[in-house]
């Protein structure tokens, strides 16, 4: 089943890409979207088969030089296959309507991007893994710069993404070359049997962690993510944010736990710290953002940070011998990967629906969409609830499991654990609260407020609504019945059963605790109906009359009087002023006749990425200075170039003579 499904996915993706180039333009969106969805269906079948216990491995020695092309599917790879396939189905159906009037080459690249992502978690050799990883990077880069001729920001985002993703690739390549050099082979089986010194293992882990963290959008290598996600087409943004970034987590889990066999405590403390900082900082950036897609991109950094908190906690517990807590923490992290893929697909597709109908992503210019786009409004509201870590949201279950692991990990041995666990709990709790404020802002200001400039919006075509509806349905299932997937998630985690499932109830095996999201949701609904019913019954006893709402004597309310996204976030900005460091600029223009009479006042506020300014600005300045120096050295003189070569050879010979 796995072999047939993988072959179907690859063939379907390749044939779709080829046919999209040669068929008439009017059919390209249908063929591209349907082929991408078919590829996703085949991937889900393969992933479910792997999670059910079926295994598959194969090697084609002539397909790649030196190493051959090796694939192997286990439960961990099957989980990421299924997640990527699910996102591909929703985005493929959505793309039929979204790209209906677009005949550019990215329609052919979309299925290739999906195939590349599917091959990464099944690669079973270093050569295969690196080729698939680079193919994923190149195809996603081409999709990001789709609209570079229309907007200058797209080209800038493409350059940032190209540089960051290839710097990450270089660190992964260096780490895997060191690993293979000491293992005597490049197959994953040979890597598992390798006997590395502690220094070599530490070097391999740090190099691979750097590269995979960059792909996952973890600080401080996150700078590409809030740039590339807003500028890419919305269905591509969904694939990147809900599927591609997950493969960074896959790399950390695969190499850290499986191939390197775990590691010392400080490895996982570093992962835990990176996750906590990324989660808090990412949601702060999202809370301050007024660009809807940039907000969602920063939210991805937050959610990947939460996943790394669970991953780091699992490694920390495993290094101290608490495998039951490690199973719970890693299961929570992988369940959050599933939930995040579902609701972030829904949110990005909904944001694309808004952009498709209004032509803007600016929350300060949106409003009143509930009347003109009722279905999109309801679906975005469902996604906002799912991302807010409140019952009955999708993120609530996984974050509850994560908190259970962190809280019960306090008695675990070691001073480092005793310090790290409370800080991690605080980070998770803070991000949960800020996430609620962030999505209340996005939903309330963008959809429920009075109409502003986007009042003439229209509802999206059926194919787009269908893709969004599929993502919403999966989010609802994961929120209400996580018992359907938790056993498979625990199998993929590989540490043993962390939970037991009884119908709709999740029971923890490592510690005392249980949760029934379905019963909790029914109780909330019953309480809401009861309260509304009592209020309605009391109101019927009084005579009702229509009257204008109290307006403080200022006259009827207008859109200029209501909260914008900027003003909504202003109290949070004040609380976290020392962290976000906003920049404000007030320009006052006076009348020429008198300096005392004001003609206009312009107020601008920006919240720049402080880490980017402190970390990347000096690096970019140094690179620019190096470039200017290089122009002075390369003056076009052949004699000077021959001299450079001569002195380099002499220096190399001297170095060899001294060292040998």
Steps between C-alpha positions, in 0.01 A plus 500: 500500500777745589698426183194534276386820671842665486536408134155642431585825678826548310354408163189713554709800597739463208224444242303794637802729469566382145140522383453845651765632263346364180123519551292811418518783752132476587554150644827554682357597836267200504770252399761646738263510796347158439841339445634655819199373693543150353864504607386589850248215508770248407728644769232461767447136402875433529523685833202320653641166386833579668328608822302173492820299521593439136861570404670558167856557382668497161823614335565587137877510461505652152267789570754717684878484451718366784224444756195386305143596585379335822157530661353351814167565670444455875230641731683831551537555127143380447366769734667778303392337172138510614524860625654623176246305295209647692622856446556424130139384455351818648738734318466314171121532497528863614750581224247409228303815572785714632716463187217477249612815316870432548689299236853556624758219544447467881192292424741235368738542794233454770470117467880470480528688828257257661691198364829640632349545847368143492841358416681670790350288784548175303864558406724230649844626402695822525524546123129440453409726789712790378373477142137497614563780750656720232222420251248609764693824555527584129138429413374698798727792404354508149151506648587780745619732221194437282388863510843666500414708193199652674640596839852592601456339842471158337850518355641606837319216676632257239859611558464463877344158462761382250791605720356368826386165363834435330700604804294245691569244228876564531496435875297180451740389226803565721349310791400201289841484329667485840248236608551285189878535517504343846228244426656330200191543285224741416195279555291568806557139611877563498454827688307322776789258550769769502717542809575870530704682757311742719657799326401370155144427612468846648630658179262299280202585720577872514550526123183310416301681769601832346386398152175339607415790733541737207246302298259493796520878543662486845680802642739648407476340153136598449553816296388340172168376634305826564625624162444198275162388635315829438643546150442147370161406350267407783475128419881488483516679836275229642725224365812667635360589841293187562721237333852613410599646837397169661789332321741708704349337809520162325872550444564582866303198619645262239863594551489589868305198629531236229833530322702655784320295763412784732768705664615686808270721696638825366389414144140496600527796734618696197205375295263583787642852535482567126140383496394711798661818368359443151150435633485817709672726249304363205161562658608849611585584141167357389312704761658822372456427130231665287576293188272196517738257327804632686306447822441137402865458405616623840245266657676214323823588682303490825349159430828346384649636822235312698584184306869543584412548868339155492790354302759646734308386806479149355876487445560640847279238663652219292852605598403467868329162454137624518384339176133516599516879526706511180223309322239745626700810403590378150145378438373846596750661261405275208129547571558874486666451162179334380273766648713788378500358147120490503416842642787686333389362164152631575625840612730560204239386252246730668749787484544423131124512457499848654789611280331351194179694572635831630854533365644589843650325803498810721279442804473877552326523161277195539168468677139403441589177321240299690227642277670467163704186576297303757650157426859626507422686822365186667795291383759755611323521836527123534869518418555783747332296775706194406824698529413672828565206737150532648244220517371382261800610293737264321811634675340457843547121520864494393594792725318334790704183445816707476425679826430167669843373397676819609320530834553136594861527388585725793600210730734362232862487604736789444520867583478594132170319467362666814579841349404429141158348566337796683638743242360283221159487668504879526595532132217270390248682718613842377482399134152356553374830643664709230366268230146566621556876481662470157218307338229704670665800337523333158144370502330789676666785311523334161161329481260626766576873503313759297581503128799706399666492159413135429123529519460397134655157556339185359496139610758261356422234237387150610836327452671744737225457760524122463872499574446722803210281614713184489765664718229619742351150521837345583563769761164422661569126508842553658345736756205280601629147439880498539462140614478403133861601433678490837594128484660553160678813625636308799626228266679760291658650811666166569533521880199284580137566578459834670121496503211260482178583321149406605238612249525879531723510810877537512666342805865549582702191585817665627324733747153545641274696269217467251314723258193464281494788250164391359329495841666830591368656180150365561509642852605841370222494241243395759609778735484756221153388392382509860627852561357631172168330571473654846582847367245464222235384745563799725496743207160376381339630817587858409360708220752547223549818301751606240738778592830629376805376688657740742779685320624733776353793310751463216250397235470169312807278513718489188789271400745776596384473861556128545810306590752423230751217525765754598296650782384158621861388544613825663444387863701183435768711339525709816530191720777349285655830399850396610480187283345620175638857510248665265598800294266798472527802274274808519525759222318829554445725199425866569334758282735727314326805639553404863710252689225479763237362262528127428409385149550126546639245744642169376555219752688184412587210722708197417608196698825383342649161568742582779698177462535564128629850566750394766612174337468537124571871450864474620552186293361661187710810563812285532416314178448831319836629628666177388344547157632853473846379597472223243429752226825676588695176485341392171605795285527306172878459502604152380842545662339563837282189465807289413669642807204402718521145369877481546493619862207268579690196368814601692300542821338158452839334444642666812199387703541140377872505577439621854212267584643180354 
